[in-house]
Structure formats: C-alpha cells, structure tokens
Amino acid sequence: MRLIANIADWFDRRVQLGGPIRETLEHPVPRQAASWFYVFGSAALTVFVLQIVTGILLATVYVPAAGQAWDSLQVLNREVTLGWFIRALHGWGSNFMVAIVFIHMVQVFLFGAFKFPRELTWLAGVFLLLMTLGMAFSGQVLRFDQDAYWGLGIGAAVSSRIPLVGPWLVSSLLGGPIIAGATLSRFFALHVFVIPGILIAIVGLHVLLVLKLGINEWPRPGRPVSRETYLREYRELTRKEGEPFVPDAVWKDVVFSGFILLSIAACALYFGPIGPGGQPNPTIIQTVPRPDFFFLWLYAVLSLLPSSLETPAMLIGPAIAVLVLLALPFVSGEGEKSWRRRPMAVLIVMLAVVAFGTLTDVARDAPWSPVMDAWSGEPIPAKYLTKRTALERQGALVFQAKQCHNCHALDGKGGQRGPALDAVAVRLTHDQLIRQVIQGGGNMPAYGKNLSPAETNALVGFLETLHPAGQAAAQDASRRHTHETNAAPSSSPPR
C-alpha cells in the first residue's frame, strides 16, 4: 500500500490531477437525487465504454471492403475464438445503449432537468441521442448484408431529394454514385472514428456540466424554478441535504451498470450475434429489408404512408422533432419541475411510448413500401420481341435474367416498385438510360457493379425499343442539333 501511495504521489506531483479527481468523486449531490431514477446516465457511459472495447477488437478482423466485409463477419462468427461472442456483445450493447439513452432522456424530461440552468446539459443530451442513433445505423450498414444494402440504397435515394444539398450528401456518404467499396470505407470511418470522437467530446462536456451545475434535485411539487433564486436555493439544498457522490451515492450506479453488463452478456449468449443476413446483391429483390429494432417504427411509417408522403415523412418529420427538442429548454426554462404538476409532459411521453410500441409491432407484418410482388419469370410480351435485332433480344434476356420484371411492368404485367417501362424510351435518352442503370436513382439501386459493359449495352438497346408505335424515342437535343449542323450543306462554293 505504501508503494502504491508513493507511485500515486509521484504521478500527482507531475500531472496535478489528484485534486480535480478528488473534487469530482466527492462533489455533493442532493440526498433524494441519489436514487434508482438517476442511474441511467452512468449506465449509458458504461455501455459506451463496452462498445469502444468490443469495437476495437472487431476492427482487428473486420475488412471494410465490398467484397470482403460479409466474409470477414463470417470469419468472426465461425473461426475466430469467441469472435461470435464479441460481435454479440457489440450488437446487443448497441441496442441497450440506444434504449438507455432514450430512457434517460425521458427521465430528464419528466423530472424537468432541462430547465434553468441546465439548458446546455439538455442540448448535449439531445446530440448524444442523435449520435447514438447514428452509431446504431452505421453499424447496421457495416454488416453489409441484403438488408443493409437495400436499406442504404433507399435511404440514399430519399436523401438525394433534399433540396440543394441532396446530391452532394449522397455522394459524400456513398463515396460516389453507387454503393460500393468506397461506401463501406466511409461508413467505417464514421462508425469507428467520427461518431465516437464526437460522442467522447459531448460526453466530456455533459459530465463537466453535471459537475459544475450539480445533479438535478428531486422534483418536488410547488417548488418552481426561477432564474433569480434557483442557484442560491440549490446551494442551500446541497449544504443541508447533500452527500458526497462517492461513496454514498455511487453504489447504485455501480450496481445498475453491473446489472446492465450482465444483461448484455446474457443476451449475447442466448441470442448470439445480430446478422449478417444474405450477401448483398441488387439483382435479388425477393427480400423485405427491415432495419434494426429501434428503427422499425420508422420502417412501419414509411410502409403505411402513401408513396407521395414518404419523402416529407423522412425529411420534414425528424427535422421538426429535433428542433422541438432543441427549443424545449428555452421555451419552458422556468416553472414547475414535478411531473405531477405537468400533465401535458406525462401525456406526451405516454403518447410517444404507445406510438413507438404500436408502430414497432406493426412493422413485423408491414409490407415493404412500395409493393413489389411480381414474378421474375413472367414472360416478356411477344410484341416487344418481334422485329428486334440480336443485340436487342440479348437485352431482353438480360432484363429477364436480372429480374427487372419484379420491379417494372411491361404491358401491365410486372412489379410496382418502379415505373412501367412501356414508354421508357420516350422519357429517357440513350445516355440517361445508361446512367440510370449504372448509377441508379430514385428508389432504384445502382447496377454498375452487377452488369458487364456488354450486358449494359444490350439492356439499354432493348429499353430503347420500348416506345409507342409511331412515336420516336427520346434524343439528346444538343447532339441532334450538332449532327444536323454538321450534316447541312455548306453555303460557300467548293474550292
């Protein structure tokens, strides 16, 4: 013990951290605030540390490349000693962390802990929630299975509709116009470096604010918050009824955090790792990609809404919700803290919980929107094959083999996910057809990596024949003008 004390004293003389650490451990908290309702923040921090440790271990094996990501997860599941268990800890730890942060935000809201002087603490908590959701989503993408591929493709398609910055945002996230190796590299950087770095910075700010402003006292009815008197009243409360965080209050945090870690381990042992599902392949569309648990409610909303409302629901709804959360401490920064005197707050929480639970339950059976229930073996109508060149017939075979019929209808037969193609050659020029096939767009994924140049040319050749009789196919006006100019006879006499 004397040796340990001497070593600690040696370090303290040089780094001068003993005083701040002691002050942190012994900071006073209101006696009633040292309860089981105040343990969620420390539990979220504990799970975050678990995510960092398991994430580092997984990163030593995981390969963020389109052709190897799925295989590297199989290696972790089957070949690396306890690799499956580490993956399971990381996956279930993500679910627990999202749940705990959500519960913590609800507890803070009901206890009025966003009011003066803790407005900045609440804002930091909102950004922590957003970053936690970002971690969960980017982690699902890194599984790079069929669900991740189609989910990311549709998410990118919706993001592309954001005014002004949509195309730039998609290119920045995907690393180009299609989902490929660059996409995984960028999401790997987001998941491993960018988002955890932001989280660490915000967690540090959040803890600092808690230490400087103190833990929110137990909300008693009839004790409203006033900017003029609150700080004096809080100091008086901690002087009369306060107790040091260590050791009087910390034991509840330790017990609850230990219980959470054991629960994560139990889920990891019983349920195993989450995914990956089938290998990503845009030509296999007999799939109903569903996101992880905490995004199922959004999946249900998009499935049940008309297609015309999908974009507003994705872009406007979340933006309004975030703005409301950010504005809350400035709109309602004073007044009663107790939920007993704030019935609207209780009603809002109850409605949110019921809506989340109902939509999550509905998502189990909700259809993938838009509907895609065609059979890829549906024959191409004969009228689209008569008097066609060999190249165009080859394109029809590509259309059939790559299951394009499951998404697009011809002569009223086929899928409903994409538009009917009976007159596609009137709408799109040759170059636009090639770009649509290779890069995708709207709800259509990119097929650039799944079609050879010969297959692409043949498919586009077939698509160019799809226009009503007597109506010419679309042409690039600028090219036609240039061609006509070059073909026109010269007015000057030959020399």
VOMARZA-209299 format. One record per residue (C-alpha): residue in one letter; residue number from 1; chain; x, y, z. Coordinates in steps of 0.1 Angstrom, whole numbers, plus 5000, padded with zeros to 4 digits. Layout:
// VOMARZA-209299
type_seq_mol_east_north_up
a_NUM_A_X_Y_Z
...
//
This chain:
// VOMARZA-209299
type_seq_mol_east_north_up
m_1_A_5000_5000_5000
r_2_A_5029_5023_5008
l_3_A_5044_5016_4974
i_4_A_5012_5023_4956
a_5_A_5008_5056_4976
n_6_A_5043_5066_4967
i_7_A_5037_5059_4929
a_8_A_5004_5078_4930
d_9_A_5021_5107_4948
w_10_A_5049_5107_4922
f_11_A_5024_5110_4893
d_12_A_5003_5136_4911
r_13_A_5033_5159_4916
r_14_A_5038_5159_4879
v_15_A_5002_5158_4864
q_16_A_4984_5176_4892
l_17_A_4952_5156_4888
g_18_A_4947_5144_4923
g_19_A_4928_5175_4934
p_20_A_4904_5176_4904
i_21_A_4897_5138_4907
r_22_A_4891_5141_4944
e_23_A_4868_5170_4939
t_24_A_4849_5151_4912
l_25_A_4844_5120_4933
e_26_A_4833_5139_4964
h_27_A_4811_5165_4947
p_28_A_4778_5168_4968
v_29_A_4745_5156_4954
p_30_A_4711_5161_4969
r_31_A_4702_5131_4991
q_32_A_4670_5123_4973
a_33_A_4687_5126_4939
a_34_A_4709_5096_4949
s_35_A_4681_5072_4938
w_36_A_4675_5045_4913
f_37_A_4659_5071_4889
y_38_A_4693_5087_4884
v_39_A_4714_5057_4873
f_40_A_4707_5058_4836
g_41_A_4734_5084_4827
s_42_A_4762_5064_4843
a_43_A_4748_5031_4827
a_44_A_4749_5047_4792
l_45_A_4785_5057_4798
t_46_A_4794_5022_4809
v_47_A_4778_5007_4778
f_48_A_4796_5032_4756
v_49_A_4829_5021_4771
l_50_A_4819_4985_4763
q_51_A_4812_4995_4727
i_52_A_4846_5011_4724
v_53_A_4864_4980_4738
t_54_A_4845_4954_4717
g_55_A_4846_4977_4686
i_56_A_4884_4978_4688
l_57_A_4886_4940_4690
l_58_A_4862_4937_4660
a_59_A_4882_4962_4639
t_60_A_4913_4939_4641
v_61_A_4894_4914_4619
y_62_A_4867_4933_4600
v_63_A_4876_4943_4564
p_64_A_4856_4974_4552
a_65_A_4856_4963_4516
a_66_A_4825_4955_4495
g_67_A_4839_4921_4485
q_68_A_4852_4911_4520
a_69_A_4830_4927_4546
w_70_A_4804_4899_4546
d_71_A_4831_4872_4546
s_72_A_4850_4888_4575
l_73_A_4819_4887_4596
q_74_A_4816_4850_4588
v_75_A_4852_4845_4599
l_76_A_4844_4863_4632
n_77_A_4813_4842_4637
r_78_A_4829_4808_4629
e_79_A_4867_4809_4630
v_80_A_4880_4835_4655
t_81_A_4879_4823_4691
l_82_A_4849_4839_4708
g_83_A_4846_4862_4678
w_84_A_4808_4855_4677
f_85_A_4805_4864_4714
i_86_A_4824_4897_4708
r_87_A_4801_4905_4679
a_88_A_4771_4897_4700
l_89_A_4783_4919_4729
h_90_A_4788_4947_4704
g_91_A_4755_4943_4687
w_92_A_4734_4939_4718
g_93_A_4754_4966_4735
s_94_A_4743_4990_4708
n_95_A_4706_4981_4714
f_96_A_4710_4986_4751
m_97_A_4728_5019_4747
v_98_A_4701_5033_4725
a_99_A_4674_5021_4749
i_100_A_4692_5035_4780
v_101_A_4698_5069_4763
f_102_A_4661_5071_4753
i_103_A_4650_5062_4789
h_104_A_4675_5088_4803
m_105_A_4661_5115_4780
v_106_A_4625_5106_4791
q_107_A_4635_5107_4828
v_108_A_4652_5141_4823
f_109_A_4622_5154_4806
l_110_A_4597_5142_4832
f_111_A_4619_5155_4860
g_112_A_4623_5189_4845
a_113_A_4661_5187_4844
f_114_A_4662_5206_4812
k_115_A_4652_5239_4829
f_116_A_4675_5267_4841
p_117_A_4704_5265_4845
r_118_A_4708_5231_4827
e_119_A_4698_5241_4792
l_120_A_4732_5233_4777
t_121_A_4732_5200_4795
w_122_A_4699_5191_4778
l_123_A_4713_5202_4744
a_124_A_4743_5180_4749
g_125_A_4719_5151_4757
v_126_A_4700_5156_4725
f_127_A_4731_5155_4704
l_128_A_4742_5124_4724
l_129_A_4709_5107_4714
l_130_A_4714_5116_4677
m_131_A_4750_5104_4677
t_132_A_4739_5071_4694
l_133_A_4713_5066_4667
g_134_A_4740_5074_4641
m_135_A_4762_5048_4656
a_136_A_4734_5022_4655
f_137_A_4726_5029_4619
s_138_A_4762_5030_4606
g_139_A_4768_4997_4625
q_140_A_4740_4981_4606
v_141_A_4754_4993_4573
l_142_A_4788_4977_4581
r_143_A_4771_4943_4583
f_144_A_4767_4948_4545
d_145_A_4741_4921_4541
q_146_A_4710_4922_4520
d_147_A_4690_4943_4545
a_148_A_4719_4968_4548
y_149_A_4723_4971_4511
w_150_A_4687_4977_4502
g_151_A_4681_4999_4533
l_152_A_4711_5021_4525
g_153_A_4700_5023_4488
i_154_A_4666_5035_4497
g_155_A_4679_5059_4524
a_156_A_4704_5073_4498
a_157_A_4676_5077_4473
v_158_A_4655_5096_4498
s_159_A_4685_5118_4508
s_160_A_4690_5127_4472
r_161_A_4657_5145_4473
i_162_A_4669_5170_4499
p_163_A_4669_5204_4481
l_164_A_4703_5219_4472
v_165_A_4725_5196_4492
g_166_A_4709_5162_4484
p_167_A_4732_5150_4455
w_168_A_4763_5162_4474
l_169_A_4752_5144_4506
v_170_A_4746_5112_4488
s_171_A_4780_5114_4470
s_172_A_4797_5122_4503
l_173_A_4781_5092_4521
l_174_A_4784_5067_4493
g_175_A_4818_5078_4480
g_176_A_4803_5081_4445
p_177_A_4771_5074_4426
i_178_A_4768_5038_4436
i_179_A_4770_5016_4467
a_180_A_4805_5000_4466
g_181_A_4838_4996_4485
a_182_A_4841_5034_4490
t_183_A_4807_5034_4507
l_184_A_4819_5009_4533
s_185_A_4851_5028_4539
r_186_A_4832_5060_4546
f_187_A_4807_5043_4569
f_188_A_4836_5025_4587
a_189_A_4853_5059_4592
l_190_A_4820_5073_4605
h_191_A_4813_5044_4628
v_192_A_4849_5039_4642
f_193_A_4864_5074_4642
v_194_A_4840_5103_4635
i_195_A_4809_5095_4656
p_196_A_4828_5080_4686
g_197_A_4850_5111_4686
i_198_A_4820_5134_4687
l_199_A_4804_5112_4713
i_200_A_4835_5114_4735
a_201_A_4837_5152_4732
i_202_A_4800_5156_4740
v_203_A_4801_5131_4769
g_204_A_4831_5151_4783
l_205_A_4811_5183_4781
h_206_A_4780_5166_4795
v_207_A_4799_5153_4826
l_208_A_4816_5187_4831
l_209_A_4782_5204_4831
v_210_A_4768_5179_4856
l_211_A_4798_5185_4879
k_212_A_4796_5223_4876
l_213_A_4759_5227_4878
g_214_A_4752_5197_4901
i_215_A_4728_5168_4897
n_216_A_4692_5178_4893
e_217_A_4674_5177_4926
w_218_A_4643_5156_4932
p_219_A_4614_5175_4916
r_220_A_4590_5184_4944
p_221_A_4556_5199_4936
g_222_A_4552_5235_4945
r_223_A_4589_5243_4941
p_224_A_4591_5261_4907
v_225_A_4623_5271_4890
s_226_A_4631_5308_4890
r_227_A_4662_5322_4873
e_228_A_4667_5348_4901
t_229_A_4666_5324_4930
y_230_A_4674_5288_4918
l_231_A_4712_5288_4921
r_232_A_4710_5301_4957
e_233_A_4683_5276_4966
y_234_A_4702_5247_4951
r_235_A_4734_5256_4970
e_236_A_4714_5258_5002
l_237_A_4698_5224_4995
t_238_A_4731_5206_4989
r_239_A_4746_5222_5020
k_240_A_4717_5210_5042
e_241_A_4708_5177_5025
g_242_A_4738_5169_5003
e_243_A_4760_5139_5004
p_244_A_4792_5131_4986
f_245_A_4788_5112_4953
v_246_A_4815_5087_4964
p_247_A_4809_5066_4984
d_248_A_4773_5075_4994
a_249_A_4756_5077_4960
v_250_A_4778_5059_4936
w_251_A_4769_5024_4947
k_252_A_4735_5025_4930
d_253_A_4752_5035_4897
v_254_A_4777_5006_4901
v_255_A_4750_4980_4908
f_256_A_4728_4991_4880
s_257_A_4757_4993_4855
g_258_A_4768_4958_4865
f_259_A_4732_4946_4860
i_260_A_4732_4961_4825
l_261_A_4765_4945_4816
l_262_A_4753_4911_4828
s_263_A_4721_4916_4808
i_264_A_4740_4923_4777
a_265_A_4762_4893_4782
a_266_A_4731_4871_4788
c_267_A_4715_4883_4755
a_268_A_4748_4878_4737
l_269_A_4750_4842_4750
y_270_A_4713_4833_4744
f_271_A_4706_4851_4711
g_272_A_4740_4853_4696
p_273_A_4753_4879_4672
i_274_A_4730_4900_4650
g_275_A_4733_4890_4614
p_276_A_4747_4892_4588
g_277_A_4718_4880_4566
g_278_A_4722_4871_4529
q_279_A_4750_4886_4509
p_280_A_4742_4919_4493
n_281_A_4730_4916_4457
p_282_A_4708_4942_4439
t_283_A_4697_4916_4414
i_284_A_4680_4896_4442
i_285_A_4649_4916_4451
q_286_A_4628_4889_4468
t_287_A_4637_4905_4500
v_288_A_4619_4926_4526
p_289_A_4647_4945_4542
r_290_A_4639_4956_4578
p_291_A_4661_4978_4600
d_292_A_4672_4970_4635
f_293_A_4648_4972_4663
f_294_A_4649_5009_4672
f_295_A_4643_5020_4635
l_296_A_4614_4996_4630
w_297_A_4588_5023_4639
l_298_A_4602_5045_4610
y_299_A_4600_5015_4587
a_300_A_4563_5010_4596
v_301_A_4556_5047_4590
l_302_A_4571_5045_4555
s_303_A_4554_5013_4547
l_304_A_4519_5025_4556
l_305_A_4522_5060_4542
p_306_A_4513_5067_4505
s_307_A_4545_5069_4484
s_308_A_4539_5106_4478
l_309_A_4543_5112_4516
e_310_A_4575_5091_4521
t_311_A_4599_5119_4514
p_312_A_4582_5145_4537
a_313_A_4580_5119_4564
m_314_A_4617_5112_4561
l_315_A_4629_5147_4557
i_316_A_4605_5171_4575
g_317_A_4592_5149_4604
p_318_A_4626_5142_4620
a_319_A_4638_5178_4615
i_320_A_4608_5192_4633
a_321_A_4612_5167_4662
v_322_A_4649_5177_4666
l_323_A_4641_5214_4665
v_324_A_4614_5209_4692
l_325_A_4638_5191_4715
l_326_A_4664_5218_4710
a_327_A_4640_5246_4716
l_328_A_4624_5230_4747
p_329_A_4647_5244_4774
f_330_A_4644_5279_4760
v_331_A_4606_5278_4757
s_332_A_4600_5261_4791
g_333_A_4631_5271_4811
e_334_A_4612_5281_4843
g_335_A_4583_5269_4863
e_336_A_4573_5235_4878
k_337_A_4596_5205_4875
s_338_A_4575_5179_4891
w_339_A_4556_5156_4866
r_340_A_4526_5158_4890
r_341_A_4522_5194_4881
r_342_A_4529_5189_4843
p_343_A_4502_5167_4830
m_344_A_4510_5176_4794
a_345_A_4545_5163_4798
v_346_A_4532_5130_4811
l_347_A_4506_5128_4782
i_348_A_4533_5135_4756
v_349_A_4555_5107_4770
m_350_A_4526_5082_4771
l_351_A_4516_5090_4735
a_352_A_4551_5087_4723
v_353_A_4556_5053_4740
v_354_A_4523_5040_4727
a_355_A_4531_5052_4692
f_356_A_4566_5037_4693
g_357_A_4553_5004_4706
t_358_A_4524_5001_4682
l_359_A_4544_5010_4651
t_360_A_4572_4986_4661
d_361_A_4547_4958_4665
v_362_A_4531_4967_4631
a_363_A_4565_4967_4614
r_364_A_4567_4929_4619
d_365_A_4540_4924_4592
a_366_A_4541_4957_4574
p_367_A_4547_4954_4537
w_368_A_4578_4968_4521
s_369_A_4569_5000_4505
p_370_A_4564_5003_4476
v_371_A_4547_4970_4468
m_372_A_4569_4945_4449
d_373_A_4551_4912_4443
a_374_A_4557_4903_4407
w_375_A_4573_4871_4395
s_376_A_4606_4874_4376
g_377_A_4596_4845_4354
e_378_A_4567_4865_4339
p_379_A_4574_4863_4301
i_380_A_4581_4895_4282
p_381_A_4552_4902_4259
a_382_A_4558_4889_4223
k_383_A_4552_4923_4208
y_384_A_4583_4936_4225
l_385_A_4604_4909_4209
t_386_A_4593_4908_4173
k_387_A_4614_4925_4146
r_388_A_4643_4931_4171
t_389_A_4680_4928_4165
a_390_A_4702_4902_4181
l_391_A_4715_4929_4205
e_392_A_4680_4939_4215
r_393_A_4670_4903_4221
q_394_A_4701_4898_4242
g_395_A_4690_4929_4262
a_396_A_4656_4913_4267
l_397_A_4674_4882_4281
v_398_A_4694_4904_4305
f_399_A_4661_4921_4315
q_400_A_4647_4887_4324
a_401_A_4678_4872_4340
k_402_A_4684_4902_4363
q_403_A_4648_4901_4375
c_404_A_4640_4936_4363
h_405_A_4604_4924_4358
n_406_A_4600_4922_4396
c_407_A_4602_4960_4398
h_408_A_4590_4972_4364
a_409_A_4559_4963_4345
l_410_A_4556_4957_4307
d_411_A_4521_4957_4292
g_412_A_4506_4959_4326
k_413_A_4524_4928_4339
g_414_A_4552_4930_4364
g_415_A_4563_4948_4396
q_416_A_4551_4980_4410
r_417_A_4582_4992_4428
g_418_A_4594_5011_4398
p_419_A_4576_5028_4369
a_420_A_4562_5008_4340
l_421_A_4587_5007_4311
d_422_A_4563_5005_4281
a_423_A_4573_5041_4271
v_424_A_4606_5045_4289
a_425_A_4624_5053_4256
v_426_A_4602_5084_4253
r_427_A_4612_5096_4287
l_428_A_4649_5089_4288
t_429_A_4676_5093_4261
h_430_A_4703_5067_4254
d_431_A_4728_5083_4278
q_432_A_4702_5088_4305
l_433_A_4692_5051_4303
i_434_A_4728_5041_4308
r_435_A_4733_5064_4337
q_436_A_4701_5052_4353
v_437_A_4711_5015_4350
i_438_A_4747_5020_4362
q_439_A_4742_5047_4389
g_440_A_4706_5041_4400
g_441_A_4683_5069_4412
g_442_A_4650_5074_4430
n_443_A_4642_5041_4446
m_444_A_4664_5021_4421
p_445_A_4697_5008_4433
a_446_A_4728_5010_4412
y_447_A_4736_4980_4390
g_448_A_4770_4993_4378
k_449_A_4789_4965_4396
n_450_A_4765_4938_4387
l_451_A_4763_4942_4349
s_452_A_4792_4939_4325
p_453_A_4795_4966_4298
a_454_A_4782_4942_4272
e_455_A_4751_4934_4294
t_456_A_4745_4971_4300
n_457_A_4747_4979_4263
a_458_A_4723_4951_4254
l_459_A_4699_4960_4281
v_460_A_4698_4997_4271
g_461_A_4694_4986_4235
f_462_A_4663_4967_4244
l_463_A_4650_4996_4266
e_464_A_4654_5020_4236
t_465_A_4628_4999_4217
l_466_A_4602_5005_4244
h_467_A_4581_5033_4229
p_468_A_4546_5035_4215
a_469_A_4542_5028_4178
g_470_A_4545_5060_4157
q_471_A_4563_5079_4185
a_472_A_4600_5084_4182
a_473_A_4624_5076_4210
a_474_A_4639_5105_4231
q_475_A_4670_5120_4218
d_476_A_4696_5144_4232
a_477_A_4686_5178_4216
s_478_A_4721_5192_4218
r_479_A_4735_5162_4200
r_480_A_4708_5162_4173
h_481_A_4714_5199_4167
t_482_A_4752_5193_4163
h_483_A_4745_5164_4140
e_484_A_4722_5184_4118
t_485_A_4747_5213_4117
n_486_A_4775_5190_4106
a_487_A_4753_5173_4080
a_488_A_4740_5206_4065
p_489_A_4755_5216_4030
s_490_A_4780_5244_4031
s_491_A_4768_5277_4016
s_492_A_4802_5286_4003
p_493_A_4813_5271_3969
p_494_A_4840_5244_3970
r_495_A_4875_5255_3962
//
